[in-house]
Amino acid sequence: MKSEPRDQIKRLADFLGCPFTKQEEDSGSVDKILDLCSLRNLSSLEVNKTGTINNVEHKFFFRKGEVGDSKNYLTPEMENEIDMITQEKLHGCGLKF
């Protein structure tokens, strides 16, 4: 996803049944969505710098945004559990893991 964000956002839109039209692509809608959803943009929003939910500051929901950085936060057992839950919940949806 990180190496080909434009292609992946188009695949996601197709998967959700809302593919981009040629006009939307030509007008830069895909790039606008990627910019709005970027880690840089989301982590810089005031609500994500100062807001809280259940006494947890929003800023703690953002890490470096680097592939593989979860190794610095999760044990192999935790990663395995997340993988198993994800596969169980999304089994049969057409996504490839």
N, C-alpha and C positions, 0 to 999 in steps of 0.2 A: 504494500500500500504506500509505503514511504518512497519507494523508488519510482513509482508510476502513478502519482496521485490523480491526475486527470483521467487516465484510463479506468482506475478503480472507482472513482466517483460515478463515472458513466455506467460501469457494471453494476454498482449498487442501485442506481436509479432504474436500470433495466430490471434488476431482481425485484425491486419494490413495485414494479408495474407502472412506473412513471418515467419512461425514457425521455431524454432530452430531444427536442426537435432540432432540425438543422438550423433553424432561425435562432433558437436559444444558444446553441453552440457557437454560432457565428457572432452573436452579440456579446459573448464573453460570460454568459451565465455560469458556466462550469467554473471558470477562474474566480468569479465573484464568490461562489459558494465555498470553494477551497480556501479563499482568503478569510472569509467570515468564520470558517470552522477550524482555522489553523490554530495550533497550540500557542503560537505567538500572540494571535489576536485574543483568543479566549482567556489566556492567563493574564492578559493586560487589562481586561475589563475590571472596572472599579468593584463591581459586585463580587468578583472572584478574588480580589485582593483583600477586601474587608468583610465580606459576608460570612455567616456561619450557618450550619445546619446541625441540629442535635449536638450543640456545643463543639463542633469540629469546624475549624476555619476552612473556608473554601480553597484557600491557597494550597492546602495539603492534598487536594485532589490532582494537582499538577506536578509532574516530575519533569525530567529533562526532555521527554519525547523522543528518546533514542531507542532504536531497536535493540532488544536484549537487556535493557537497563533493569528489567524486573529481577534479574539475578541478584541485584544489589539489595532487594527488598524481600524476596520470597525464597523459601527453602525449596529444594526439589520436590518435596512432598506436597507443599502448597501449590506449586506449579502443576503437578500431576492432578491434584484434586480439581483445580480450575479447568484443566483440559478435559477431564472426565465429565464434569458438570456441563461444560459447553457442548461437548459431543452428544451427551444425552438429551439436552434441551433442543439442540438444533438438528438432531438426526432426521434425515429425510427431507430437509428443506432445500437441498440442492447445493449447499455451500460445500466447498472442499477444504479439508483440514490437512 
